[in-house]
Amino acid sequence: MLSMIEHVFVEQGLVAAFAVVGALMLVSNFASRHLTAGRVHGSAIAIVLGLALAYVAGLYTGGKKGVADLPGFAGIGLMGGAMLRDFAIVATAFEVDVVEARRAGLLGVLALALGTVIPFIVGALTAVAFGYTDAVSITTIGAGAVTYIVGPVTGAALGADSAVMALSIATGVTKAVMVMVGTPLVAKLIGLDNPRSAMAFGGLMGTVSGVAGGLAATDPKLVPYGALTATFHTGIGCLVGPSLFYLTVRAIVG
Amino acid sequence: MTIFGVALLALCTLIGVFLGDLLGVALGVKANVGGVGLAMILLIAARSWLLARGKLGGGIKLGVEFWSTMYIPIVVAMAAQQNVVAAVRGGPIVLIAATVSLLLCFACVALLGRFGRRAPAADARVRHGGAVIGGDLDDDAPAPAAPPPSVRKA
């Protein structure tokens, strides 16, 4: 009986994922309304629940893809994978107020520049503080603090050690998770309540998954504005990581 | 027809991602440079073009907006497949690098957001977008007498 149910889940992967995520959202909305009196967004609870499930599943399977490593939940991997995620992000652009977006264009560019440089410097300094002295390792860890894709791309281009690469990816993933969970908590404090600041936020935080999750948990209306700038982040990071940043670090540490 | 909306969205995504790949090759980067962002800009352009010609029918809107309303569930699925174990086990170097850069960037958001900030725009269009992406298009429907905000704005 149980194996037959599992068989259906495996065969109908994506359909099963819709049902599972729907149930998760239902539970989260219920918890939001009755346990927090609506103070915490249902989507914020759902995202934290998702992360918690990913942690438990990761411990259980030893894999890297959270719940999606369980055969019965492989459809979650498709539903939340890069393809459908990007598809849905593009769809949110349909709701963008063009005037508002254009007005904040320059701000977005400035945010992108700061959002690449600041995490890199912090990551690089942390690496130095923990005893790394070679330019390749310092650059790779610094790049990981930009996003978890910039880290390994930079590391691979520079031929970094695999342990350093793992550290770099872990830094990026940790940042993404912290953005997802932390954004709704600090939103009010940092004035994240209008399209303009959302564009600055997207450019500064970079990590598309972090921004996508963080804004969804804070206020859905801000999503397209943040995503618009955030999607340029990884590309720019991959551009300057192995080139400009590496050369700068090498010039400093020799 | 609804499929036209979905197809339009797909086309914009494909072209955008392709342009992002081209941009990556042109810059000598092993990554897609802003493909999704370019796709978003294409979709915004397509929307204004259709709207200007009066061809933005209900079917097309439904096809695209359905996928915006699926945004949050998809993000939840995305959260459920993160490598959270690696993040938790990362150790002090990971924690410090991530936390400090995050705090500095949050501070910058506060700073940049203040820059030339106007009175918070209680824009109908922005709010309508929030309702769609939030996944409850019905709850949002304004008094039936008023035309939908998106139409009025145009």
Interface residues (C-beta under 8 A of the other chain):
Chain A: A17 F18 V21 G22 L24 M25 S43 A46 I47 V48 L49 G50 L51 A52 L53 A54 Y55 A57 G58 L59 K64 K65 G66 V67 A68 F73 I76 G77 M79 G80 G81 L84 R85 D86 F87 A88 I89 V90 A91 T92 A93 F94 E95 V96 D97 V98 E100 A101 L107 L110 A111 L114 G115 I118 P119 V122 G123 T126 A127 A129 F130 I141 G144 A145 I149 V153 A156 A157 A166 L167 I169 A170 T171 G172 V173 T174 K175 A176 V177 M178 V179 M180 G182 V186 L189 I190 G191 L192 D193 N194 P195 R196 S197 A200 F201 L204 M205 V208 S209 A212 G213 A216 D219 P220 K221 L222 V223 P224 A227 L228 T229 T231 F232 T234 G235 I236 C238 L239
Chain B: L9 A10 C12 T13 G16 V17 G20 L23 G24 L27 V29 K30 A31 N32 V33 G34 G35 V36 G37 A39 M40 I41 L43 I44 R47 S48 K61 V64 E65 F66 W67 S68 M70 Y71 I72 P73 I74 V75 V76 A77 M78 A79 A80 Q81 Q82 N83 V84 V85 A86 A87 V88 R89 G90 P92 I93 V94 L95 I96 A97 A98 T99 V100 S101 L102 L104 C105 F106 A107 C108 V109 A110 L112 G113 R114 F115 G116 R117 P120 A121 D123 R125 V126 R127 H128 G129 G130 A131 V132 I133 G134 G135 K153
